[in-house]
Amino acid sequence: MKIWEEFLSEAKDYLSSNTEYEIKMMHSKSALTRFANSHIHQNVDEESAEVYLTLHRNMKTTTISSNITAIKEVKSFIEKAEKSLENSPVDKGWAGLANKDNSYNNLTKIEESSPDERALKVKEFISSGSELNSAGYCSTSVDNFFVWNSNGLSSSDSSSSAFIDGIFRTENSAGSSHRGAKSLNELDSKKAGNEASKLAREGQNPEDINPGKYEVILGNEAVSTILVFLAVYGFNAKSKVDGMSPIVLNEQQFDEKITLLDTPEDFDSIGFKIDASGSKKNNLEIIKNGVSSNYFHTRRTSKELNAQNTFHELFGWGESFGGIGTNLKLKAGSKSLEEMISEVKNGIYINEFWYCRVLDPITQVVTGLNRNGSFLIENGKIIKPIGRLRFTQSFISSLSKGNVLGVGNNSRYADSEFGEGILNVPALHLKEFNFTGGVAG
């Protein structure tokens, strides 16, 4: 891409030979169509090119960043970094630059979507519940990522994504759904609309129930929330370095029905095939039949723990955050949602969680609420919609041996509190989940 080539070519003229350098650029074109009251009310698009420059010399490290349009002179940008380096503290955790052999290039021309094309997806969603009030968005993004360093690494990659997220409301109920895909034409907005409108219609006039321990069927979004918390606060090797991770490798911490993979190499995976260091990512087994296999490592954490780097450094988050898997897939099972519901004696169906917060990172105890589609199940049948409940539950215990009764056969991209396109998951049937409060307290 011309803008990257020109910047890099000029930057090389001002780089000194006694310093280690890493230069990155993320060029993004994103677009968003919002709708409310069942009508589109906003179309916006944005183009940006963020540049990051890292310098390391004499045991000191600094990183500065800027939008490409704000850099009037490349020379001045590098001089600013040099000055910052002089005032930086000693960096004892410096793990070096990625090797030249880690280079990977897959720059691809990807067509952008138009407002009319996104509007058609919105129309499909709204039409699924035309008598209801709807709101939400349809978004698309095309991203190109470039990395070069003084070790000789030169990498590039392209990615695209499309999402629809919407809600239908009645006077006293709501139902929501989400879908994600690599491109807009792969996005099943009609199915998302059907799911959301069905939950809203069937969720009218909810009744409050007493808190307690219930058997649960968790929809895709609820499952996604559990797994993203485990990924960020558990399998992130930085949490292990800090003594805050509950994950113990090679131990049966989870039910044997749980197999979790990170699959950046899969064709349908959203996102880049390189990490923020420019290194090629590979498919990785995280949990196999309930036994944890790997943490998500960066250059720094692999050095600190004397482990193999898994290349999970995130662009724009900084090395201090640690590694995160961004292509997580929970292996699907063989049971349909209807089959799992039919096996529940006394329990709850939960479409999604929200406002979740970690109370104890060591035990992964999290508190949060249900919303947008929750129902009481008795003797294998949904009998009525229910109101808001607060849960206080260890997410590790929720997936522990014997507590996972069934894994759904219908996986899809599901949203969570940490971003879209990260998790592809089925529904789950859990033996016990702890609800500690209701509307009355």
C-alpha positions in Angstrom: 0.0 0.0 0.0 1.5 3.3 -1.1 1.0 5.3 2.1 2.9 2.6 4.1 5.6 2.2 1.5 6.3 5.9 1.4 6.3 6.3 5.2 8.6 3.4 5.7 11.0 4.4 2.9 11.4 7.9 4.4 11.7 6.6 8.0 14.6 4.3 7.1 16.6 7.4 6.1 16.5 8.6 9.7 17.0 5.4 11.7 20.3 5.0 13.4 22.1 1.7 13.2 22.7 1.4 17.0 19.0 1.2 17.8 16.3 -1.5 17.5 13.2 -0.3 15.7 9.7 -1.6 15.1 7.3 0.3 12.9 3.6 -0.6 12.6 0.7 0.9 10.7 -3.0 0.0 10.9 -5.1 1.4 8.0 -8.8 1.0 8.6 -12.0 1.8 6.8 -15.1 1.3 8.9 -18.7 2.1 8.3 -21.8 2.0 10.5 -25.5 2.1 9.8 -27.6 2.7 12.9 -31.4 2.2 13.3 -33.9 3.1 16.0 -37.7 3.1 16.1 -37.4 0.6 13.2 -35.9 3.2 10.9 -32.4 4.0 9.8 -31.3 7.3 11.3 -27.5 7.4 10.7 -24.8 6.4 8.3 -21.2 7.1 9.1 -17.9 6.0 7.8 -14.3 6.6 8.9 -10.9 6.1 7.5 -7.7 6.2 9.6 -4.1 5.2 9.5 -2.4 4.8 12.9 1.4 4.6 13.1 3.3 3.1 16.1 7.1 3.5 16.5 9.0 1.5 19.1 12.7 2.2 19.9 15.0 0.2 22.1 18.6 1.2 23.0 20.8 0.8 26.1 18.1 -1.2 27.9 15.5 1.5 27.4 12.3 1.2 25.4 9.7 3.7 24.2 6.7 3.6 21.9 5.0 6.6 20.4 2.0 6.7 18.1 0.1 9.1 15.9 -2.4 9.2 13.1 -0.6 9.5 9.8 -2.4 12.8 9.0 -0.9 14.3 12.1 2.7 13.5 11.2 3.9 16.5 9.2 7.5 15.3 9.0 8.7 11.7 9.4 12.0 13.0 10.7 10.3 15.0 13.5 8.2 12.0 14.4 11.4 9.9 14.9 13.2 12.7 16.7 10.2 12.8 19.2 10.6 9.1 19.8 14.4 9.5 20.4 13.7 12.2 23.0 11.2 10.0 24.7 13.7 7.2 24.7 16.3 9.3 26.6 13.7 9.9 29.4 12.5 6.4 29.6 13.3 4.0 32.5 15.3 0.8 32.2 13.2 -1.9 30.6 14.1 -5.2 32.3 11.4 -7.1 30.4 12.5 -6.3 26.9 12.2 -9.5 24.9 13.6 -8.3 21.6 12.0 -7.9 18.2 10.3 -10.6 16.1 12.6 -12.6 13.9 12.8 -12.1 10.1 11.7 -15.7 9.7 8.3 -14.8 11.3 7.4 -12.6 8.3 4.0 -13.2 6.7 2.4 -11.3 3.8 -1.2 -11.5 2.8 -2.2 -8.0 1.7 -5.5 -8.4 -0.2 -7.8 -6.0 -2.0 -11.2 -6.2 -0.2 -14.2 -4.4 -1.5 -16.0 -2.1 0.9 -19.7 -2.2 1.5 -22.1 0.6 0.6 -24.8 2.2 2.7 -27.5 0.7 0.5 -26.0 -2.8 1.1 -26.0 -2.3 4.8 -29.5 -0.9 4.6 -30.7 -4.2 3.0 -29.3 -6.1 6.0 -31.1 -3.8 8.4 -34.3 -4.2 6.4 -34.1 -8.0 6.7 -33.6 -7.7 10.5 -36.5 -5.2 11.0 -38.9 -7.2 8.7 -38.6 -10.1 11.1 -40.6 -8.2 13.7 -42.3 -5.5 11.7 -45.0 -4.9 14.4 -42.4 -4.4 17.1 -40.1 -1.5 17.9 -36.5 -2.2 16.8 -33.1 -0.7 17.2 -29.5 -1.6 16.5 -26.7 -1.3 14.0 -25.0 -3.0 11.0 -21.2 -2.4 10.8 -18.5 -3.3 8.4 -14.7 -2.8 8.4 -11.8 -3.4 6.1 -8.3 -3.3 7.8 -4.8 -3.5 6.5 -1.9 -4.1 9.0 1.8 -3.5 8.3 4.8 -4.3 10.4 8.5 -3.8 9.8 11.5 -4.0 12.2 15.2 -3.7 12.2 15.7 -7.5 12.4 14.5 -7.6 8.8 10.9 -8.7 9.5 8.4 -7.3 7.0 4.8 -8.4 7.4 1.4 -7.4 6.1 -2.2 -8.7 6.3 -5.7 -7.7 5.4 -9.0 -8.5 7.2 -12.6 -7.7 6.9 -15.7 -8.0 9.2 -19.4 -7.4 9.2 -21.8 -7.4 12.2 -25.5 -6.9 12.9 -26.7 -6.4 16.4 -30.3 -5.5 17.2 -33.1 -5.6 19.6 -36.9 -5.7 19.5 -39.0 -4.3 22.3 -42.6 -4.5 23.5 -44.0 -2.4 26.3 -42.5 -4.8 28.9 -40.1 -7.1 27.1 -37.0 -7.2 24.9 -35.2 -9.7 22.7 -31.8 -9.3 21.2 -29.6 -11.1 18.7 -26.2 -10.8 17.1 -24.4 -12.2 14.0 -20.9 -11.8 12.6 -19.1 -12.8 9.5 -16.1 -11.9 7.3 -18.2 -10.1 4.8 -21.6 -8.5 4.5 -23.0 -11.0 2.1 -22.3 -13.8 4.5 -24.2 -12.0 7.3 -27.5 -13.7 8.2 -29.5 -10.7 9.4 -32.8 -12.4 8.8 -32.0 -15.2 11.2 -30.8 -12.7 13.8 -34.1 -10.8 13.4 -36.2 -13.9 13.8 -34.3 -14.8 17.0 -34.6 -11.4 18.5 -38.3 -10.9 17.6 -39.2 -14.3 18.9 -37.6 -13.6 22.3 -39.4 -10.2 22.5 -42.8 -11.7 21.7 -42.5 -14.7 24.0 -40.9 -12.6 26.8 -43.9 -10.3 27.4 -45.2 -9.9 30.9 -42.3 -11.4 32.7 -42.7 -12.7 36.3 -40.1 -12.4 39.0 -38.8 -15.6 40.6 -36.7 -16.3 43.7 -32.9 -16.3 43.4 -31.1 -19.6 44.0 -29.1 -22.3 42.3 -30.7 -23.2 39.0 -30.0 -25.5 36.1 -29.4 -23.3 33.0 -29.4 -23.3 29.3 -27.1 -20.5 28.2 -27.6 -18.9 24.7 -24.6 -18.1 22.5 -24.1 -14.6 23.9 -24.1 -15.8 27.5 -21.6 -18.5 26.7 -19.4 -16.0 24.9 -19.3 -13.8 28.0 -18.1 -16.6 30.2 -15.3 -17.6 27.7 -14.1 -14.1 27.0 -13.7 -13.5 30.8 -11.7 -16.7 31.1 -9.6 -15.7 28.0 -8.8 -12.2 29.2 -8.3 -12.9 33.0 -7.3 -16.6 32.9 -5.5 -17.7 29.8 -3.7 -14.4 29.3 -0.2 -15.2 30.3 0.2 -11.7 31.8 -2.3 -12.8 34.5 -0.1 -15.8 35.2 3.0 -13.6 35.5 1.1 -11.3 37.9 -0.1 -14.3 40.0 -3.7 -13.6 39.2 -4.6 -16.4 36.8 -6.6 -19.4 38.1 -5.6 -21.6 35.1 -3.3 -24.5 35.8 -2.0 -26.3 32.7 -2.4 -30.0 32.3 -5.0 -30.3 35.0 -8.7 -31.3 34.6 -10.2 -27.9 35.6 -13.1 -28.1 33.1 -15.6 -30.7 32.0 -14.4 -33.2 29.4 -17.1 -31.8 27.0 -15.2 -28.5 26.9 -12.7 -28.1 24.0 -11.6 -24.6 23.2 -9.4 -23.7 20.2 -7.9 -20.5 18.8 -8.2 -20.7 15.1 -6.6 -17.7 13.2 -5.7 -20.0 10.3 -9.3 -21.1 9.7 -10.9 -19.7 6.5 -14.0 -18.4 8.4 -12.0 -16.7 11.2 -12.4 -13.0 11.5 -9.2 -10.9 12.0 -5.6 -10.9 11.1 -3.3 -13.9 10.7 -0.4 -12.0 12.3 -0.1 -10.6 15.8 1.0 -7.1 16.7 4.7 -8.1 16.4 4.1 -9.1 12.7 4.6 -12.8 13.5 2.4 -15.4 11.8 -0.2 -16.8 14.2 -1.1 -20.5 14.2 -4.1 -22.5 15.3 -3.7 -23.4 19.0 -5.4 -25.8 21.4 -6.4 -24.0 24.6 -8.5 -26.6 26.4 -8.8 -30.2 25.2 -11.5 -32.4 26.8 -11.5 -30.2 29.9 -7.7 -30.0 30.3 -6.0 -26.6 29.8 -3.1 -26.8 27.3 -1.8 -23.3 26.7 -1.7 -19.7 27.8 -1.9 -16.8 25.4 1.7 -15.5 25.2 3.5 -12.4 23.8 7.2 -11.8 23.4 7.4 -10.5 27.0 5.4 -13.1 28.8 7.1 -16.0 27.0 10.4 -14.6 28.2 9.2 -14.1 31.8 7.7 -17.6 32.0 10.4 -19.3 29.9 7.7 -20.5 27.6 7.1 -20.7 23.8 5.6 -17.5 22.3 2.1 -18.2 20.9 2.0 -14.8 19.1 -1.1 -13.3 20.8 0.2 -9.7 21.1 -2.7 -7.2 20.4 -2.2 -4.1 18.2 -2.9 -0.9 20.0 -3.2 -2.4 23.5 0.5 -2.3 24.4 2.7 -5.2 25.5 1.8 -4.6 29.2 -1.7 -5.9 28.6 -0.6 -9.4 27.7 -1.9 -11.9 25.1 -5.5 -12.4 24.1 -6.9 -15.0 21.7 -9.1 -13.3 19.2 -10.3 -16.4 17.2 -11.8 -18.5 19.9 -13.9 -21.5 19.0 -15.7 -23.7 21.5 -16.1 -27.1 19.9 -19.8 -27.8 19.2 -21.6 -30.8 20.5 -24.5 -32.9 19.1 -27.6 -31.5 20.9 -30.1 -29.0 19.5 -31.3 -26.2 21.7 -34.7 -27.9 21.9 -33.2 -31.2 23.0 -31.2 -29.5 25.8 -34.4 -27.6 27.0 -36.3 -30.9 27.0 -33.8 -32.3 29.5 -34.2 -29.6 32.1 -36.3 -30.4 35.1 -36.3 -27.0 36.8 -34.1 -24.3 35.3 -33.7 -21.1 33.3 -33.0 -20.2 29.7 -30.8 -17.1 29.5 -30.2 -15.3 26.2 -27.4 -13.0 27.4 -25.6 -11.5 30.3 -24.7 -7.9 30.8 -22.9 -5.6 33.2 -20.5 -8.4 34.3 -17.7 -7.6 36.7 -15.0 -9.7 38.2 -15.2 -10.0 42.0 -12.2 -12.3 42.4 -9.8 -13.0 39.6 -8.2 -16.0 41.3 -11.5 -17.9 41.5 -13.0 -16.2 38.5 -16.1 -15.2 40.5 -18.1 -12.8 38.4 -21.3 -10.9 39.1 -23.8 -9.7 36.5 -27.4 -9.7 35.2 -29.5 -11.4 32.7 -31.4 -9.6 30.0 -33.2 -9.6 26.6 -34.8 -13.0 26.8 -35.0 -15.2 30.0 -37.5 -18.0 30.7 -38.3 -20.5 33.4 -38.1 -24.1 32.3 -40.1 -26.9 34.1 -40.1 -30.6 33.1 -38.6 -29.9 29.8 -40.8 -27.0 28.7 -40.5 -23.3 28.8 -43.5 -22.1 30.9 -43.1 -18.4 31.3 -40.7 -15.4 30.9 -38.9 -14.2 34.0 -37.5 -10.8 35.1 -34.1 -9.6 36.1 -31.8 -11.7 38.3 -28.3 -11.1 39.6 -25.8 -13.9 39.5 -22.6 -14.4 41.5 -20.8 -17.3 40.0 -17.3 -18.7 39.4 -17.0 -19.0 35.7 -14.4 -21.7 36.1 -16.8 -23.7 38.3 -19.6 -23.2 35.8 -17.6 -25.2 33.3 -16.1 -27.6 35.8 -16.2 -31.4 35.6 -19.7 -32.7 35.9 -21.4 -29.3 35.6 -21.6 -29.3 31.8 -24.6 -31.5 30.9 -24.7 -30.7 27.2 -23.1 -28.7 24.4 -25.2 -27.3 21.5 -24.7 -28.2 17.9 -25.4 -24.7 16.5 -22.3 -22.5 16.8 -22.0 -18.9 15.6 -20.2 -15.7 16.2 -21.5 -14.2 19.4 -21.0 -10.9 21.1 -19.5 -10.3 24.5 -18.4 -7.5 26.7 -15.0 -7.5 25.1 -15.8 -7.0 21.4 -17.2 -8.7 18.3 -15.8 -11.4 16.1 -13.7 -13.0 18.9 -15.8 -16.0 19.8 -17.6 -18.6 17.8 -19.6 -20.7 20.2 -22.7 -23.0 20.7 -25.2 -22.9 23.5 -24.5 -24.8 26.8 -26.6 -26.8 29.3 -25.2 -26.4 32.8 -26.2 -28.3 35.9 -26.0 -25.4 38.3 -25.6 -21.6 38.2 -25.9 -19.4 41.2 -28.3 -16.5 41.3 -28.0 -14.3 44.4 -30.5 -11.6 44.0 -33.7 -10.5 42.2 -35.6 -7.3 41.7 -36.6 -7.3 45.3 -32.9 -7.6 46.5 
